[in-house]
Amino acid sequence: MDFLPTGIVNFLVYFASALVAEGVFLLIYLRITPHNEFKLIRAGNVAAAISLGGAVLGFTLPLASTIAHSVSLHDMIAWSVVALVAQLVVFVVLSLAFRDLSRRITDDDRAAGTTLAVTSLTIGVLNAACLTY
């Protein structure tokens, strides 16, 4: 691969790994939520779109920090798992705090969707900052 610019292979490996991590996050997150985000979003449910978007960004922020600060691909993967778990915990904790959270999102309650999104983003920013060791 001498014809490739220096670093392009690392870029491709990390980028592909990040896309896989995003896919794994989505698969797991969509499984733990009782409501079907994609079905709701296709039906025009704004609360579902807001909450899912916040969760994805809340995962992507620490993932990006992990990529920027990791010392190896294994390091990046390990810290990506931490970011994934943090976002799952956000949903579980908010579901316990607001027992009707899933129903409210299904009913397109934008306050519920926004609360979940903002909390996910907040934890994501804090998580990303903590990964700048």
N, CA, C and O atoms as a GROMACS GRO file, in nm:
protein
  532
    1MET      N    1   0.081  -0.119   0.000
    1MET     CA    2   0.000   0.000   0.000
    1MET      C    3   0.086   0.126   0.000
    1MET      O    4   0.049   0.227   0.060
    2ASP      N    5   0.198   0.120  -0.065
    2ASP     CA    6   0.290   0.233  -0.072
    2ASP      C    7   0.231   0.350  -0.151
    2ASP      O    8   0.279   0.463  -0.139
    3PHE      N    9   0.128   0.323  -0.231
    3PHE     CA   10   0.070   0.429  -0.312
    3PHE      C   11  -0.026   0.518  -0.232
    3PHE      O   12  -0.066   0.624  -0.281
    4LEU      N   13  -0.064   0.477  -0.112
    4LEU     CA   14  -0.156   0.555  -0.030
    4LEU      C   15  -0.080   0.658   0.053
    4LEU      O   16   0.031   0.632   0.098
    5PRO      N   17  -0.140   0.776   0.072
    5PRO     CA   18  -0.075   0.877   0.157
    5PRO      C   19  -0.055   0.824   0.299
    5PRO      O   20  -0.131   0.739   0.347
    6THR      N   21   0.045   0.873   0.365
    6THR     CA   22   0.073   0.833   0.502
    6THR      C   23  -0.049   0.859   0.590
    6THR      O   24  -0.107   0.968   0.588
    7GLY      N   25  -0.085   0.761   0.667
    7GLY     CA   26  -0.197   0.776   0.761
    7GLY      C   27  -0.333   0.738   0.707
    7GLY      O   28  -0.426   0.722   0.785
    8ILE      N   29  -0.347   0.722   0.575
    8ILE     CA   30  -0.479   0.694   0.519
    8ILE      C   31  -0.531   0.556   0.564
    8ILE      O   32  -0.651   0.538   0.584
    9VAL      N   33  -0.440   0.461   0.580
    9VAL     CA   34  -0.483   0.328   0.626
    9VAL      C   35  -0.536   0.339   0.769
    9VAL      O   36  -0.640   0.280   0.800
   10ASN      N   37  -0.466   0.412   0.855
   10ASN     CA   38  -0.516   0.432   0.992
   10ASN      C   39  -0.652   0.503   0.991
   10ASN      O   40  -0.742   0.466   1.065
   11PHE      N   41  -0.664   0.604   0.907
   11PHE     CA   42  -0.792   0.674   0.895
   11PHE      C   43  -0.902   0.576   0.858
   11PHE      O   44  -1.007   0.574   0.923
   12LEU      N   45  -0.879   0.496   0.756
   12LEU     CA   46  -0.981   0.402   0.710
   12LEU      C   47  -1.017   0.299   0.816
   12LEU      O   48  -1.134   0.265   0.833
   13VAL      N   49  -0.917   0.250   0.888
   13VAL     CA   50  -0.941   0.151   0.993
   13VAL      C   51  -1.024   0.214   1.105
   13VAL      O   52  -1.122   0.154   1.151
   14TYR      N   53  -0.985   0.332   1.149
   14TYR     CA   54  -1.058   0.397   1.258
   14TYR      C   55  -1.198   0.439   1.213
   14TYR      O   56  -1.294   0.426   1.289
   15PHE      N   57  -1.210   0.490   1.092
   15PHE     CA   58  -1.341   0.532   1.041
   15PHE      C   59  -1.434   0.412   1.029
   15PHE      O   60  -1.550   0.419   1.071
   16ALA      N   61  -1.385   0.303   0.972
   16ALA     CA   62  -1.466   0.182   0.960
   16ALA      C   63  -1.505   0.129   1.097
   16ALA      O   64  -1.618   0.087   1.118
   17SER      N   65  -1.411   0.131   1.190
   17SER     CA   66  -1.439   0.086   1.326
   17SER      C   67  -1.545   0.173   1.393
   17SER      O   68  -1.632   0.124   1.464
   18ALA      N   69  -1.537   0.303   1.368
   18ALA     CA   70  -1.635   0.395   1.425
   18ALA      C   71  -1.775   0.368   1.367
   18ALA      O   72  -1.874   0.372   1.440
   19LEU      N   73  -1.781   0.342   1.238
   19LEU     CA   74  -1.911   0.310   1.177
   19LEU      C   75  -1.968   0.181   1.234
   19LEU      O   76  -2.089   0.172   1.258
   20VAL      N   77  -1.884   0.082   1.255
   20VAL     CA   78  -1.929  -0.042   1.317
   20VAL      C   79  -1.978  -0.014   1.459
   20VAL      O   80  -2.082  -0.065   1.500
   21ALA      N   81  -1.903   0.066   1.534
   21ALA     CA   82  -1.943   0.101   1.671
   21ALA      C   83  -2.079   0.172   1.671
   21ALA      O   84  -2.164   0.143   1.756
   22GLU      N   85  -2.099   0.263   1.577
   22GLU     CA   86  -2.229   0.331   1.566
   22GLU      C   87  -2.340   0.231   1.538
   22GLU      O   88  -2.448   0.238   1.598
   23GLY      N   89  -2.314   0.138   1.448
   23GLY     CA   90  -2.414   0.036   1.416
   23GLY      C   91  -2.446  -0.053   1.536
   23GLY      O   92  -2.563  -0.083   1.561
   24VAL      N   93  -2.344  -0.093   1.608
   24VAL     CA   94  -2.364  -0.176   1.728
   24VAL      C   95  -2.444  -0.097   1.832
   24VAL      O   96  -2.537  -0.149   1.893
   25PHE      N   97  -2.407   0.030   1.851
   25PHE     CA   98  -2.482   0.114   1.945
   25PHE      C   99  -2.629   0.119   1.906
   25PHE      O  100  -2.716   0.096   1.990
   26LEU      N  101  -2.656   0.148   1.780
   26LEU     CA  102  -2.795   0.157   1.736
   26LEU      C  103  -2.871   0.026   1.756
   26LEU      O  104  -2.984   0.026   1.805
   27LEU      N  105  -2.809  -0.086   1.719
   27LEU     CA  106  -2.875  -0.216   1.736
   27LEU      C  107  -2.911  -0.240   1.882
   27LEU      O  108  -3.024  -0.282   1.912
   28ILE      N  109  -2.818  -0.215   1.972
   28ILE     CA  110  -2.844  -0.240   2.114
   28ILE      C  111  -2.945  -0.139   2.169
   28ILE      O  112  -3.038  -0.177   2.240
   29TYR      N  113  -2.926  -0.012   2.137
   29TYR     CA  114  -3.016   0.092   2.188
   29TYR      C  115  -3.160   0.067   2.141
   29TYR      O  116  -3.254   0.078   2.220
   30LEU      N  117  -3.176   0.034   2.016
   30LEU     CA  118  -3.310   0.010   1.961
   30LEU      C  119  -3.374  -0.114   2.023
   30LEU      O  120  -3.496  -0.125   2.029
   31ARG      N  121  -3.291  -0.206   2.068
   31ARG     CA  122  -3.344  -0.327   2.134
   31ARG      C  123  -3.390  -0.300   2.277
   31ARG      O  124  -3.486  -0.362   2.324
   32ILE      N  125  -3.322  -0.208   2.346
   32ILE     CA  126  -3.360  -0.187   2.487
   32ILE      C  127  -3.477  -0.091   2.503
   32ILE      O  128  -3.543  -0.091   2.607
   33THR      N  129  -3.504  -0.009   2.402
   33THR     CA  130  -3.617   0.082   2.414
   33THR      C  131  -3.745   0.006   2.378
   33THR      O  132  -3.749  -0.066   2.278
   34PRO      N  133  -3.849   0.022   2.458
   34PRO     CA  134  -3.973  -0.051   2.432
   34PRO      C  135  -4.047  -0.003   2.306
   34PRO      O  136  -4.126  -0.077   2.248
   35HIS      N  137  -4.021   0.120   2.266
   35HIS     CA  138  -4.088   0.173   2.148
   35HIS      C  139  -4.000   0.152   2.025
   35HIS      O  140  -3.878   0.140   2.036
   36ASN      N  141  -4.062   0.150   1.909
   36ASN     CA  142  -3.991   0.129   1.783
   36ASN      C  143  -3.962   0.265   1.720
   36ASN      O  144  -4.047   0.322   1.652
   37GLU      N  145  -3.840   0.316   1.743
   37GLU     CA  146  -3.806   0.451   1.698
   37GLU      C  147  -3.822   0.468   1.547
   37GLU      O  148  -3.881   0.566   1.503
   38PHE      N  149  -3.772   0.374   1.469
   38PHE     CA  150  -3.777   0.390   1.324
   38PHE      C  151  -3.921   0.391   1.273
   38PHE      O  152  -3.955   0.468   1.183
   39LYS      N  153  -4.005   0.306   1.329
   39LYS     CA  154  -4.147   0.305   1.289
   39LYS      C  155  -4.212   0.438   1.326
   39LYS      O  156  -4.287   0.496   1.248
   40LEU      N  157  -4.182   0.486   1.448
   40LEU     CA  158  -4.238   0.613   1.491
   40LEU      C  159  -4.188   0.730   1.406
   40LEU      O  160  -4.265   0.818   1.369
   41ILE      N  161  -4.060   0.729   1.376
   41ILE     CA  162  -4.002   0.837   1.295
   41ILE      C  163  -4.062   0.836   1.155
   41ILE      O  164  -4.094   0.941   1.100
   42ARG      N  165  -4.077   0.716   1.098
   42ARG     CA  166  -4.140   0.706   0.964
   42ARG      C  167  -4.282   0.762   0.966
   42ARG      O  168  -4.330   0.814   0.865
   43ALA      N  169  -4.349   0.751   1.081
   43ALA     CA  170  -4.486   0.802   1.094
   43ALA      C  171  -4.489   0.951   1.128
   43ALA      O  172  -4.596   1.009   1.144
   44GLY      N  173  -4.372   1.014   1.140
   44GLY     CA  174  -4.366   1.157   1.166
   44GLY      C  175  -4.359   1.195   1.313
   44GLY      O  176  -4.385   1.309   1.349
   45ASN      N  177  -4.323   1.100   1.398
   45ASN     CA  178  -4.313   1.126   1.541
   45ASN      C  179  -4.185   1.203   1.572
   45ASN      O  180  -4.075   1.149   1.565
   46VAL      N  181  -4.201   1.330   1.605
   46VAL     CA  182  -4.088   1.418   1.630
   46VAL      C  183  -4.017   1.383   1.760
   46VAL      O  184  -3.894   1.390   1.768
   47ALA      N  185  -4.092   1.345   1.862
   47ALA     CA  186  -4.031   1.309   1.991
   47ALA      C  187  -3.935   1.192   1.975
   47ALA      O  188  -3.827   1.191   2.035
   48ALA      N  189  -3.973   1.094   1.896
   48ALA     CA  190  -3.886   0.978   1.872
   48ALA      C  191  -3.759   1.020   1.797
   48ALA      O  192  -3.649   0.974   1.828
   49ALA      N  193  -3.775   1.108   1.700
   49ALA     CA  194  -3.659   1.155   1.623
   49ALA      C  195  -3.564   1.236   1.712
   49ALA      O  196  -3.442   1.221   1.704
   50ILE      N  197  -3.620   1.320   1.798
   50ILE     CA  198  -3.538   1.402   1.888
   50ILE      C  199  -3.463   1.313   1.986
   50ILE      O  200  -3.343   1.329   2.006
   51SER      N  201  -3.534   1.219   2.048
   51SER     CA  202  -3.471   1.135   2.150
   51SER      C  203  -3.365   1.044   2.090
   51SER      O  204  -3.258   1.027   2.148
   52LEU      N  205  -3.393   0.984   1.974
   52LEU     CA  206  -3.294   0.898   1.910
   52LEU      C  207  -3.174   0.980   1.862
   52LEU      O  208  -3.060   0.938   1.877
   53GLY      N  209  -3.200   1.097   1.807
   53GLY     CA  210  -3.090   1.183   1.763
   53GLY      C  211  -3.000   1.223   1.878
   53GLY      O  212  -2.878   1.226   1.864
   54GLY      N  213  -3.058   1.254   1.993
   54GLY     CA  214  -2.979   1.289   2.110
   54GLY      C  215  -2.897   1.172   2.160
   54GLY      O  216  -2.782   1.189   2.200
   55ALA      N  217  -2.955   1.053   2.157
   55ALA     CA  218  -2.881   0.934   2.200
   55ALA      C  219  -2.764   0.905   2.107
   55ALA      O  220  -2.654   0.873   2.153
   56VAL      N  221  -2.786   0.917   1.977
   56VAL     CA  222  -2.679   0.892   1.880
   56VAL      C  223  -2.568   0.996   1.898
   56VAL      O  224  -2.450   0.960   1.900
   57LEU      N  225  -2.603   1.122   1.911
   57LEU     CA  226  -2.501   1.225   1.933
   57LEU      C  227  -2.432   1.206   2.068
   57LEU      O  228  -2.312   1.229   2.080
   58GLY      N  229  -2.509   1.165   2.169
   58GLY     CA  230  -2.452   1.140   2.300
   58GLY      C  231  -2.352   1.025   2.299
   58GLY      O  232  -2.261   1.021   2.383
   59PHE      N  233  -2.367   0.933   2.206
   59PHE     CA  234  -2.268   0.827   2.188
   59PHE      C  235  -2.154   0.873   2.099
   59PHE      O  236  -2.038   0.840   2.124
   60THR      N  237  -2.185   0.948   1.995
   60THR     CA  238  -2.085   0.988   1.896
   60THR      C  239  -1.981   1.085   1.954
   60THR      O  240  -1.864   1.078   1.917
   61LEU      N  241  -2.022   1.173   2.042
   61LEU     CA  242  -1.927   1.268   2.102
   61LEU      C  243  -1.812   1.196   2.175
   61LEU      O  244  -1.696   1.224   2.146
   62PRO      N  245  -1.842   1.104   2.268
   62PRO     CA  246  -1.730   1.034   2.331
   62PRO      C  247  -1.658   0.940   2.235
   62PRO      O  248  -1.538   0.916   2.250
   63LEU      N  249  -1.728   0.887   2.137
   63LEU     CA  250  -1.662   0.804   2.036
   63LEU      C  251  -1.557   0.886   1.962
   63LEU      O  252  -1.445   0.839   1.940
   64ALA      N  253  -1.593   1.006   1.923
   64ALA     CA  254  -1.498   1.094   1.853
   64ALA      C  255  -1.380   1.128   1.943
   64ALA      O  256  -1.265   1.130   1.898
   65SER      N  257  -1.406   1.155   2.070
   65SER     CA  258  -1.298   1.184   2.164
   65SER      C  259  -1.208   1.063   2.181
   65SER      O  260  -1.085   1.076   2.190
   66THR      N  261  -1.268   0.948   2.185
   66THR     CA  262  -1.191   0.823   2.198
   66THR      C  263  -1.100   0.804   2.077
   66THR      O  264  -0.984   0.766   2.092
   67ILE      N  265  -1.152   0.829   1.959
   67ILE     CA  266  -1.070   0.815   1.838
   67ILE      C  267  -0.953   0.913   1.843
   67ILE      O  268  -0.840   0.878   1.810
   68ALA      N  269  -0.982   1.036   1.885
   68ALA     CA  270  -0.878   1.139   1.888
   68ALA      C  271  -0.771   1.113   1.993
   68ALA      O  272  -0.656   1.153   1.975
   69HIS      N  273  -0.806   1.046   2.101
   69HIS     CA  274  -0.713   1.032   2.212
   69HIS      C  275  -0.666   0.889   2.238
   69HIS      O  276  -0.584   0.868   2.327
   70SER      N  277  -0.715   0.792   2.163
   70SER     CA  278  -0.676   0.654   2.191
   70SER      C  279  -0.533   0.628   2.144
   70SER      O  280  -0.482   0.692   2.052
   71VAL      N  281  -0.472   0.532   2.210
   71VAL     CA  282  -0.334   0.498   2.176
   71VAL      C  283  -0.328   0.377   2.083
   71VAL      O  284  -0.222   0.344   2.030
   72SER      N  285  -0.443   0.312   2.064
   72SER     CA  286  -0.450   0.197   1.974
   72SER      C  287  -0.595   0.171   1.938
   72SER      O  288  -0.686   0.228   1.998
   73LEU      N  289  -0.615   0.086   1.841
   73LEU     CA  290  -0.751   0.049   1.801
   73LEU      C  291  -0.821  -0.024   1.915
   73LEU      O  292  -0.941  -0.004   1.937
   74HIS      N  293  -0.748  -0.107   1.988
   74HIS     CA  294  -0.808  -0.179   2.101
   74HIS      C  295  -0.853  -0.080   2.209
   74HIS      O  296  -0.960  -0.097   2.268
   75ASP      N  297  -0.773   0.022   2.233
   75ASP     CA  298  -0.807   0.126   2.328
   75ASP      C  299  -0.935   0.198   2.285
   75ASP      O  300  -1.024   0.222   2.367
   76MET      N  301  -0.944   0.230   2.158
   76MET     CA  302  -1.062   0.297   2.105
   76MET      C  303  -1.186   0.210   2.122
   76MET      O  304  -1.291   0.260   2.161
   77ILE      N  305  -1.174   0.082   2.093
   77ILE     CA  306  -1.288  -0.008   2.106
   77ILE      C  307  -1.331  -0.020   2.252
   77ILE      O  308  -1.450  -0.017   2.281
   78ALA      N  309  -1.235  -0.034   2.342
   78ALA     CA  310  -1.268  -0.048   2.484
   78ALA      C  311  -1.343   0.075   2.536
   78ALA      O  312  -1.444   0.061   2.605
   79TRP      N  313  -1.294   0.194   2.502
   79TRP     CA  314  -1.360   0.316   2.550
   79TRP      C  315  -1.492   0.340   2.478
   79TRP      O  316  -1.580   0.406   2.533
   80SER      N  317  -1.506   0.289   2.358
   80SER     CA  318  -1.635   0.298   2.287
   80SER      C  319  -1.741   0.218   2.360
   80SER      O  320  -1.858   0.258   2.366
   81VAL      N  321  -1.700   0.105   2.416
   81VAL     CA  322  -1.794   0.024   2.495
   81VAL      C  323  -1.839   0.103   2.618
   81VAL      O  324  -1.956   0.098   2.655
   82VAL      N  325  -1.747   0.174   2.680
   82VAL     CA  326  -1.783   0.258   2.796
   82VAL      C  327  -1.886   0.363   2.754
   82VAL      O  328  -1.984   0.386   2.825
   83ALA      N  329  -1.864   0.427   2.640
   83ALA     CA  330  -1.958   0.528   2.590
   83ALA      C  331  -2.094   0.466   2.561
   83ALA      O  332  -2.197   0.527   2.590
   84LEU      N  333  -2.094   0.348   2.505
   84LEU     CA  334  -2.219   0.277   2.475
   84LEU      C  335  -2.295   0.248   2.604
   84LEU      O  336  -2.415   0.274   2.612
   85VAL      N  337  -2.227   0.195   2.702
   85VAL     CA  338  -2.291   0.162   2.830
   85VAL      C  339  -2.347   0.289   2.895
   85VAL      O  340  -2.457   0.287   2.951
   86ALA      N  341  -2.273   0.398   2.888
   86ALA     CA  342  -2.320   0.523   2.948
   86ALA      C  343  -2.453   0.566   2.887
   86ALA      O  344  -2.543   0.610   2.959
   87GLN      N  345  -2.467   0.554   2.756
   87GLN     CA  346  -2.592   0.594   2.691
   87GLN      C  347  -2.706   0.498   2.725
   87GLN      O  348  -2.820   0.541   2.738
   88LEU      N  349  -2.677   0.371   2.740
   88LEU     CA  350  -2.780   0.276   2.780
   88LEU      C  351  -2.828   0.307   2.922
   88LEU      O  352  -2.947   0.298   2.952
   89VAL      N  353  -2.734   0.342   3.008
   89VAL     CA  354  -2.768   0.377   3.146
   89VAL      C  355  -2.857   0.502   3.149
   89VAL      O  356  -2.950   0.509   3.229
   90VAL      N  357  -2.830   0.599   3.062
   90VAL     CA  358  -2.914   0.719   3.056
   90VAL      C  359  -3.058   0.680   3.030
   90VAL      O  360  -3.149   0.727   3.098
   91PHE      N  361  -3.080   0.594   2.931
   91PHE     CA  362  -3.217   0.555   2.899
   91PHE      C  363  -3.281   0.481   3.016
   91PHE      O  364  -3.396   0.508   3.051
   92VAL      N  365  -3.209   0.389   3.075
   92VAL     CA  366  -3.264   0.310   3.186
   92VAL      C  367  -3.299   0.400   3.304
   92VAL      O  368  -3.406   0.388   3.363
   93VAL      N  369  -3.207   0.491   3.340
   93VAL     CA  370  -3.231   0.580   3.455
   93VAL      C  371  -3.350   0.672   3.428
   93VAL      O  372  -3.436   0.690   3.515
   94LEU      N  373  -3.356   0.730   3.309
   94LEU     CA  374  -3.470   0.818   3.279
   94LEU      C  375  -3.601   0.740   3.272
   94LEU      O  376  -3.706   0.792   3.308
   95SER      N  377  -3.594   0.616   3.226
   95SER     CA  378  -3.715   0.533   3.223
   95SER      C  379  -3.764   0.502   3.364
   95SER      O  380  -3.884   0.490   3.387
   96LEU      N  381  -3.671   0.490   3.458
   96LEU     CA  382  -3.709   0.469   3.597
   96LEU      C  383  -3.763   0.598   3.660
   96LEU      O  384  -3.858   0.596   3.738
   97ALA      N  385  -3.701   0.710   3.625
   97ALA     CA  386  -3.744   0.839   3.679
   97ALA      C  387  -3.879   0.881   3.622
   97ALA      O  388  -3.963   0.937   3.692
   98PHE      N  389  -3.899   0.853   3.494
   98PHE     CA  390  -4.025   0.884   3.425
   98PHE      C  391  -4.083   0.752   3.374
   98PHE      O  392  -4.057   0.712   3.260
   99ARG      N  393  -4.158   0.686   3.457
   99ARG     CA  394  -4.206   0.551   3.426
   99ARG      C  395  -4.282   0.544   3.293
   99ARG      O  396  -4.288   0.438   3.231
  100ASP      N  397  -4.339   0.653   3.250
  100ASP     CA  398  -4.416   0.655   3.127
  100ASP      C  399  -4.338   0.715   3.010
  100ASP      O  400  -4.398   0.758   2.911
  101LEU      N  401  -4.206   0.717   3.020
  101LEU     CA  402  -4.122   0.781   2.918
  101LEU      C  403  -4.147   0.723   2.779
  101LEU      O  404  -4.169   0.797   2.683
  102SER      N  405  -4.143   0.592   2.767
  102SER     CA  406  -4.162   0.529   2.636
  102SER      C  407  -4.300   0.559   2.579
  102SER      O  408  -4.313   0.588   2.460
  103ARG      N  409  -4.403   0.553   2.662
  103ARG     CA  410  -4.538   0.583   2.614
  103ARG      C  411  -4.546   0.729   2.570
  103ARG      O  412  -4.608   0.760   2.468
  104ARG      N  413  -4.483   0.818   2.646
  104ARG     CA  414  -4.486   0.959   2.611
  104ARG      C  415  -4.415   0.985   2.478
  104ARG      O  416  -4.461   1.067   2.398
  105ILE      N  417  -4.304   0.917   2.454
  105ILE     CA  418  -4.236   0.931   2.325
  105ILE      C  419  -4.324   0.874   2.214
  105ILE      O  420  -4.336   0.935   2.107
  106THR      N  421  -4.385   0.759   2.239
  106THR     CA  422  -4.476   0.700   2.141
  106THR      C  423  -4.591   0.794   2.109
  106THR      O  424  -4.637   0.801   1.995
  107ASP      N  425  -4.638   0.869   2.211
  107ASP     CA  426  -4.746   0.966   2.193
  107ASP      C  427  -4.698   1.099   2.135
  107ASP      O  428  -4.775   1.195   2.127
  108ASP      N  429  -4.572   1.106   2.096
  108ASP     CA  430  -4.510   1.225   2.037
  108ASP      C  431  -4.504   1.343   2.134
  108ASP      O  432  -4.521   1.458   2.094
  109ASP      N  433  -4.480   1.312   2.261
  109ASP     CA  434  -4.461   1.415   2.362
  109ASP      C  435  -4.319   1.469   2.346
  109ASP      O  436  -4.222   1.405   2.386
  110ARG      N  437  -4.309   1.587   2.288
  110ARG     CA  438  -4.178   1.643   2.257
  110ARG      C  439  -4.099   1.683   2.381
  110ARG      O  440  -3.976   1.688   2.377
  111ALA      N  441  -4.168   1.711   2.488
  111ALA     CA  442  -4.098   1.740   2.614
  111ALA      C  443  -4.023   1.616   2.661
  111ALA      O  444  -3.909   1.626   2.707
  112ALA      N  445  -4.085   1.500   2.651
  112ALA     CA  446  -4.020   1.374   2.691
  112ALA      C  447  -3.903   1.343   2.598
  112ALA      O  448  -3.796   1.305   2.643
  113GLY      N  449  -3.925   1.358   2.468
  113GLY     CA  450  -3.818   1.332   2.371
  113GLY      C  451  -3.700   1.426   2.390
  113GLY      O  452  -3.584   1.386   2.380
  114THR      N  453  -3.730   1.553   2.416
  114THR     CA  454  -3.625   1.652   2.436
  114THR      C  455  -3.550   1.626   2.566
  114THR      O  456  -3.428   1.642   2.571
  115THR      N  457  -3.620   1.588   2.670
  115THR     CA  458  -3.556   1.557   2.798
  115THR      C  459  -3.457   1.443   2.782
  115THR      O  460  -3.345   1.449   2.833
  116LEU      N  461  -3.498   1.338   2.712
  116LEU     CA  462  -3.409   1.225   2.689
  116LEU      C  463  -3.291   1.267   2.602
  116LEU      O  464  -3.177   1.229   2.630
  117ALA      N  465  -3.316   1.345   2.498
  117ALA     CA  466  -3.208   1.389   2.409
  117ALA      C  467  -3.107   1.476   2.482
  117ALA      O  468  -2.986   1.455   2.468
  118VAL      N  469  -3.154   1.572   2.560
  118VAL     CA  470  -3.063   1.663   2.630
  118VAL      C  471  -2.983   1.587   2.736
  118VAL      O  472  -2.864   1.612   2.753
  119THR      N  473  -3.047   1.495   2.805
  119THR     CA  474  -2.975   1.416   2.904
  119THR      C  475  -2.870   1.328   2.836
  119THR      O  476  -2.758   1.316   2.886
  120SER      N  477  -2.905   1.268   2.724
  120SER     CA  478  -2.809   1.188   2.649
  120SER      C  479  -2.690   1.271   2.603
  120SER      O  480  -2.575   1.228   2.613
  121LEU      N  481  -2.718   1.390   2.552
  121LEU     CA  482  -2.610   1.480   2.508
  121LEU      C  483  -2.524   1.525   2.625
  121LEU      O  484  -2.402   1.532   2.613
  122THR      N  485  -2.586   1.555   2.736
  122THR     CA  486  -2.511   1.599   2.855
  122THR      C  487  -2.414   1.490   2.900
  122THR      O  488  -2.297   1.518   2.924
  123ILE      N  489  -2.463   1.369   2.910
  123ILE     CA  490  -2.376   1.258   2.951
  123ILE      C  491  -2.270   1.234   2.845
  123ILE      O  492  -2.155   1.202   2.878
  124GLY      N  493  -2.306   1.248   2.718
  124GLY     CA  494  -2.208   1.231   2.611
  124GLY      C  495  -2.096   1.333   2.617
  124GLY      O  496  -1.979   1.299   2.598
  125VAL      N  497  -2.131   1.459   2.644
  125VAL     CA  498  -2.027   1.564   2.654
  125VAL      C  499  -1.936   1.538   2.774
  125VAL      O  500  -1.814   1.548   2.763
  126LEU      N  501  -1.995   1.504   2.887
  126LEU     CA  502  -1.914   1.474   3.006
  126LEU      C  503  -1.825   1.352   2.982
  126LEU      O  504  -1.708   1.352   3.019
  127ASN      N  505  -1.882   1.252   2.920
  127ASN     CA  506  -1.807   1.131   2.887
  127ASN      C  507  -1.691   1.165   2.793
  127ASN      O  508  -1.578   1.119   2.814
  128ALA      N  509  -1.716   1.245   2.693
  128ALA     CA  510  -1.612   1.283   2.598
  128ALA      C  511  -1.500   1.360   2.668
  128ALA      O  512  -1.382   1.338   2.641
  129ALA      N  513  -1.537   1.449   2.758
  129ALA     CA  514  -1.437   1.527   2.831
  129ALA      C  515  -1.351   1.436   2.920
  129ALA      O  516  -1.230   1.458   2.933
  130CYS      N  517  -1.413   1.337   2.979
  130CYS     CA  518  -1.339   1.245   3.066
  130CYS      C  519  -1.243   1.156   2.986
  130CYS      O  520  -1.152   1.096   3.043
  131LEU      N  521  -1.264   1.147   2.857
  131LEU     CA  522  -1.179   1.062   2.772
  131LEU      C  523  -1.060   1.138   2.714
  131LEU      O  524  -0.994   1.088   2.623
  132THR      N  525  -1.033   1.255   2.764
  132THR     CA  526  -0.920   1.332   2.712
  132THR      C  527  -0.797   1.315   2.798
  132THR      O  528  -0.710   1.402   2.803
  133TYR      N  529  -0.789   1.201   2.865
  133TYR     CA  530  -0.678   1.171   2.953
  133TYR      C  531  -0.552   1.207   2.882
  133TYR      O  532  -0.443   1.190   2.938
   0.00000   0.00000   0.00000
